[in-house]
Amino acid sequence: MQISRRYFLKNGGIAMLGMAALPAFLQRAVAATAAPGKKKMVVLFQRGAMDGLNVVVPFGEPNYYQFRPSIAIPQPSRGGQSAAIDLDGFFGLHPSLQPLQPLFKNGQLAVVQAVGSPDPTRSHFDAQDFMESGTPGVKSTEDGWLNRMLQVAHEPQASPFRAVAFGPYLPRTLEGSAPAVAIPDLKQFRMYGPEQTVEGGFEAMYAQTVDQALRGVGQETFEAIDQLKKINPDNYQPENGAQYPTSRFGKSLQEIAELFKADVGLEVAFLDSGGWDHHVNEGSVDGRLSNLLRDLGQGIAAFHQDMGDRMGDVVFVSMSEFGRTAHENGNGGTDHGHANCMFLMGGDIRGGKVYTRWPGMGAEQLYQGRDLAVTTDYRSVLGEIVSRHLGDRDLGNVFPGFANDPGQFLGLVKA
């Protein structure tokens, strides 16, 4: 397929696939601006709408068991490996998330429940677009909230690895004028784009352009590749006995840890995982959701273990476009809902707590009579991280149109 230069630069960043060797012109040395001790952020997007009610289980809510007779997670009092893991006497973790229990207990992991976007859409596409743009209900926004955060904290000499998406394409949230790259695989890669891949031809195509914006992005692409050549992923050994799952999710987390430790200037890392849309056969303590959660829990715990003391400078946050219905459906699954839950982990996080303004699950308390209501806007959670962890105060530009009042923060981040 023929891909235009402009499309490649706008959407590709660095798109690396296959096993072809790099031409010699890409092997020049480029000095990066490393940022030792600088605050960092990892953002996970769980695509498909995770069922937050079966992930962080409100076992103290009687209606939960009334609405989900076949897929509810048993109360902790049932005991054993087939019951929710008690967090605070009301909420519990799905048993497949057992690796996260020690992190919660030690104050290194927090949960926000009944959180989400205020927009009522049940469209995956629209909800993801709104959440990644940071402007729910507004389709005309051109850039993503994560890119705007980088624009606000502009660094002219920043590393080409300042913002990296671990996947084959640049996500909506990193689109914008601040440079960002996408890396699907650190081990094996080649340039993916126009056909001019012989030495000189591909680089010259960008060097000769009169479009300064295009030329700038092209140069960042080459610089990032040059730096990537200095890292040898084949020799990477996770520290502190950490064992990542062999999934794409686990692999991406390991590569994030590797780049953090390599001091190439990585500040913002984005990754996603799919498969969370469970209309059929969702399962309870076993099944499709359980398998995904096992991978999630093992991956997050391994990342924390591998990073060790470096987690003091990192905050990890997860999100999904919306939650699921309070009631299970007739196919052993759940349909598109509203509120969900988010996980937060890191040295600046006040962990060991489920943060929520719990709306209840009575018939009169459900959103549109069917869903858990959103009582915390996800932009408030992200705004607190951006403001108090990363130190960026201009939240009005990061989340335009949203009154991100620090007085409404949940107290997730240590002062």
C-alpha positions in Angstrom: 0.0 0.0 0.0 1.4 3.4 -0.9 1.6 5.7 2.1 2.0 9.5 1.7 4.8 11.4 3.4 2.4 13.5 5.3 0.3 10.6 6.5 3.5 8.8 7.6 4.7 11.8 9.6 1.4 12.6 11.2 0.3 9.1 12.1 3.4 7.0 12.1 5.8 8.8 14.3 8.2 5.8 14.4 6.4 2.7 13.2 8.7 -0.2 13.4 8.0 -3.6 12.0 9.9 -6.6 10.7 13.5 -7.6 10.8 15.2 -5.5 8.1 18.6 -3.9 8.9 18.7 -0.1 9.1 20.5 1.8 6.4 23.8 3.4 7.4 22.5 6.9 7.3 20.3 6.1 10.4 23.2 5.1 12.5 24.7 8.4 13.4 25.0 9.3 17.1 22.5 11.8 18.5 22.9 13.2 22.1 19.7 13.0 24.0 18.6 15.0 26.9 18.2 12.6 29.7 16.2 13.6 32.7 17.3 11.7 35.8 15.0 12.1 38.8 12.3 13.8 36.7 8.7 12.8 37.4 7.3 10.4 34.9 3.9 8.9 33.9 2.6 5.7 32.4 -1.0 5.6 31.0 -2.8 2.4 30.2 -6.0 2.4 28.1 -8.2 -0.7 28.4 -10.1 -0.7 25.2 -13.6 -2.3 25.0 -15.1 -1.0 28.3 -13.9 -3.0 31.3 -16.5 -4.2 33.8 -15.4 -2.2 36.8 -18.1 -3.8 39.0 -16.5 -7.2 38.7 -13.0 -5.8 38.9 -13.3 -3.7 42.1 -16.3 -5.5 43.6 -18.8 -3.7 45.8 -19.5 -6.8 47.9 -21.0 -4.6 50.6 -23.8 -3.5 48.2 -26.7 -6.0 48.3 -28.0 -4.9 44.9 -24.8 -6.1 43.3 -25.7 -9.7 44.0 -29.3 -9.2 43.1 -28.4 -7.8 39.7 -25.7 -10.4 38.8 -27.0 -13.8 39.9 -24.6 -15.8 37.8 -21.5 -13.6 37.3 -21.1 -11.8 40.6 -17.8 -12.3 42.5 -18.5 -14.0 45.9 -18.0 -12.1 49.1 -14.6 -12.4 50.9 -16.4 -14.2 53.7 -16.8 -17.2 51.4 -13.0 -17.6 51.7 -10.7 -19.4 49.3 -9.4 -18.4 45.9 -12.9 -18.0 44.5 -13.9 -14.9 46.5 -13.2 -11.2 46.3 -10.1 -10.0 48.0 -11.2 -7.7 50.8 -9.8 -4.1 50.5 -11.8 -2.1 53.0 -14.8 -4.0 54.2 -17.0 -2.8 51.3 -14.9 -3.2 48.1 -12.8 -6.2 47.0 -10.5 -7.1 44.2 -11.4 -9.8 41.7 -9.4 -12.9 42.8 -7.4 -12.9 39.5 -5.9 -9.6 40.7 -4.3 -11.2 43.7 -0.8 -9.9 42.7 -2.0 -6.4 43.3 -3.1 -7.1 46.9 0.3 -6.5 48.5 0.7 -3.2 46.6 -2.6 -2.0 47.9 -1.8 -3.2 51.4 1.5 -1.5 51.4 0.1 1.8 50.3 1.5 1.7 46.8 -1.7 1.2 44.9 -5.0 3.1 45.0 -8.4 2.6 43.3 -10.9 5.2 42.1 -14.4 3.8 41.8 -17.5 5.3 40.1 -15.3 7.4 37.9 -15.6 8.2 34.1 -16.6 10.6 31.4 -19.7 12.7 31.9 -20.7 12.1 28.2 -23.6 9.7 27.9 -22.4 8.0 24.7 -22.3 4.2 24.6 -20.3 4.1 21.4 -16.8 2.7 21.9 -15.4 4.9 19.1 -16.9 8.1 20.4 -16.2 7.4 24.1 -12.5 6.5 23.4 -12.1 9.6 21.3 -13.6 11.9 23.9 -11.6 10.3 26.7 -8.3 10.6 24.8 -9.0 14.1 23.6 -9.9 15.2 27.1 -13.0 17.1 25.8 -16.1 14.8 26.3 -18.8 15.6 23.8 -16.6 17.8 21.6 -15.6 16.0 18.3 -13.7 19.0 16.9 -10.7 18.8 19.2 -7.6 18.2 17.1 -5.1 17.0 19.8 -5.1 14.7 22.8 -4.9 15.7 26.5 -1.6 13.9 26.9 -0.1 15.8 24.0 -1.4 19.1 25.3 0.2 18.3 28.7 3.5 18.0 26.8 2.8 21.3 25.0 2.2 23.1 28.3 5.5 21.8 29.7 7.4 22.5 26.5 11.1 21.5 26.4 13.0 22.6 23.3 15.9 20.2 23.9 13.8 17.2 25.0 14.7 13.7 24.0 13.0 12.2 21.0 11.9 9.6 23.5 10.1 12.1 25.7 6.7 10.6 24.8 6.4 7.1 23.5 3.3 4.9 22.7 4.1 1.2 22.8 2.2 -0.1 19.8 2.0 0.1 16.0 0.4 3.6 15.8 0.3 6.9 17.7 -2.9 7.0 19.8 -5.4 9.8 19.8 -4.2 11.0 23.2 -0.7 11.7 21.9 -1.7 13.4 18.7 -0.8 17.1 18.5 2.1 19.5 18.0 4.3 18.1 20.8 6.6 15.4 19.4 5.8 11.8 20.2 6.7 8.4 18.7 5.1 4.9 18.5 7.2 1.8 18.9 5.6 -1.6 18.5 8.8 -3.6 19.3 12.2 -2.6 20.6 13.9 -5.8 19.4 13.1 -5.9 15.7 12.2 -3.0 13.6 12.5 -1.2 10.3 11.1 2.0 8.9 7.5 1.6 7.6 6.4 4.2 5.1 7.2 5.2 1.5 9.1 3.0 -0.9 12.3 5.1 -0.8 14.2 3.0 1.8 17.6 2.9 0.1 20.4 4.9 1.7 19.9 8.6 1.1 16.6 8.4 -0.7 14.3 8.2 2.3 16.2 10.8 4.4 16.6 13.1 1.4 12.8 13.1 0.8 12.4 14.9 4.2 15.5 17.0 4.1 14.5 18.6 0.8 10.9 19.5 1.8 10.0 23.1 2.1 7.4 22.2 4.8 9.3 23.1 8.0 6.8 21.3 10.2 7.2 18.1 8.2 11.0 18.4 8.2 11.0 18.8 12.0 9.0 15.7 12.6 11.1 13.7 10.2 14.3 14.7 12.0 12.8 13.7 15.3 12.0 10.3 13.8 15.6 9.7 12.7 17.0 10.9 16.0 14.7 8.6 17.9 15.9 5.6 15.8 19.5 6.6 16.3 19.0 6.5 20.1 17.1 3.2 20.0 20.1 1.6 18.4 22.0 2.2 21.5 19.7 -0.1 23.5 20.1 -3.9 23.3 16.7 -5.4 24.3 18.0 -8.9 24.0 20.3 -8.4 27.0 17.6 -6.9 29.3 17.0 -8.7 32.6 14.2 -7.5 34.8 15.4 -6.7 38.3 14.3 -7.9 41.8 13.0 -11.2 40.5 10.2 -9.6 38.4 8.5 -11.9 35.9 6.4 -10.3 33.3 3.6 -12.2 31.6 4.4 -13.2 28.0 1.5 -11.2 26.5 1.7 -8.1 24.4 0.7 -6.1 27.5 3.5 -7.7 29.6 6.0 -7.1 26.9 5.1 -3.4 26.6 5.4 -2.9 30.3 8.9 -4.5 30.3 10.0 -2.3 27.4 8.7 0.8 29.3 10.8 -0.2 32.3 13.8 -0.8 30.0 13.6 2.7 28.4 13.1 4.3 31.8 16.2 2.6 33.1 18.2 3.4 29.9 17.9 7.2 30.7 17.0 8.1 27.2 14.7 10.9 28.4 11.4 9.0 28.5 8.8 11.0 30.5 5.4 9.8 29.3 4.6 6.2 28.2 1.3 5.1 26.8 0.1 1.5 26.2 -3.2 -0.1 25.7 -4.9 -3.5 25.9 -8.0 -4.8 24.2 -10.7 -7.4 24.6 -12.6 -5.9 27.5 -16.0 -5.9 25.7 -17.8 -8.8 27.3 -21.4 -9.0 26.1 -21.3 -12.8 26.2 -19.8 -15.3 28.6 -18.0 -12.8 30.7 -17.6 -15.3 33.6 -17.3 -14.8 37.3 -14.1 -15.9 39.1 -13.2 -17.8 35.9 -13.7 -17.0 32.3 -12.8 -14.3 29.7 -12.7 -11.4 32.2 -10.7 -13.4 34.7 -8.0 -14.3 32.1 -7.6 -10.6 31.2 -7.4 -9.6 34.8 -4.8 -12.2 35.5 -2.6 -10.8 32.8 -3.3 -7.2 34.1 -2.4 -8.0 37.7 0.7 -9.9 36.9 1.9 -7.2 34.5 1.4 -4.3 36.8 3.0 -6.1 39.8 6.0 -7.1 37.7 6.5 -3.6 36.5 6.4 -2.3 40.1 8.9 -4.9 41.2 11.2 -4.4 38.2 11.3 -0.6 38.7 12.1 -0.9 42.4 13.1 2.5 43.9 12.6 4.1 40.5 8.8 3.9 41.1 9.3 6.9 43.4 9.3 9.1 40.3 6.6 7.3 38.4 2.8 7.3 38.5 0.9 4.6 36.6 -2.8 5.2 35.8 -5.3 3.0 34.0 -8.6 3.9 32.3 -11.3 2.5 30.1 -13.9 4.3 27.9 -16.9 3.4 30.1 -18.2 0.7 32.4 -20.8 -2.0 32.1 -24.5 -2.3 33.0 -25.3 -3.0 36.6 -27.4 -6.0 35.5 -26.0 -9.0 33.7 -27.7 -9.7 30.4 -29.2 -12.9 29.1 -26.0 -14.1 27.6 -23.9 -14.3 30.8 -22.3 -10.9 30.1 -22.9 -7.2 30.5 -23.7 -4.4 28.1 -22.3 -0.9 27.7 -22.6 1.2 30.8 -21.3 4.4 32.4 -19.1 4.6 35.4 -16.0 2.5 35.9 -12.8 2.2 38.0 -9.2 3.4 37.6 -6.0 2.1 39.2 -3.2 4.3 40.3 0.3 3.3 41.4 3.5 5.0 42.2 5.6 6.8 44.8 3.5 9.9 44.9 0.2 8.0 45.2 -1.6 7.8 48.5 -2.4 4.1 48.2 -4.2 1.6 50.3 -7.6 3.2 49.7 -10.6 3.0 47.4 -11.4 6.6 46.6 -15.1 7.0 45.7 -18.2 9.1 46.1 -20.2 5.9 46.0 -23.6 6.6 44.3 -25.2 3.3 45.3 -26.9 0.7 43.1 -30.6 1.1 44.0 -33.0 1.4 41.2 -33.4 5.2 41.8 -29.6 5.6 42.0 -28.6 4.0 38.7 -27.8 6.2 35.8 -30.6 6.0 33.3 -32.0 3.2 35.4 -29.3 0.8 34.3 -25.7 1.9 35.1 -23.5 2.8 37.9 -23.4 6.6 38.0 -20.3 8.7 37.4 -19.6 10.7 40.5 -15.9 11.6 39.8 -14.9 13.0 36.4 -11.9 11.2 35.1 -10.3 14.5 34.2 -10.2 15.4 37.8 -8.2 12.3 38.5 -5.8 13.0 35.6 -5.7 16.7 36.5 -4.5 15.9 40.1 -1.7 13.7 38.7 -0.7 16.3 36.1 -0.8 19.1 38.7 0.6 17.5 41.8 2.9 14.7 40.5 4.2 16.3 37.3 4.0 19.9 38.5 2.1 21.3 35.6 -0.4 23.9 36.8 -2.0 25.1 33.6 -4.9 22.5 33.7 -7.1 24.8 31.7 -5.0 24.2 28.6 -4.7 20.5 29.2 -8.4 20.0 29.8 -10.1 23.0 28.1 -13.7 23.6 29.1 -13.4 21.7 32.4 -13.2 23.5 35.7 -10.5 21.3 37.2 -10.8 22.7 40.7 -8.0 21.5 43.1 -10.5 21.8 45.9 -12.4 18.9 44.2 -9.4 16.6 44.0 -9.7 13.3 45.8 -6.3 13.6 47.6 -4.8 10.8 45.5 -1.4 12.4 45.2 0.9 13.2 48.2 1.4 16.9 48.7 
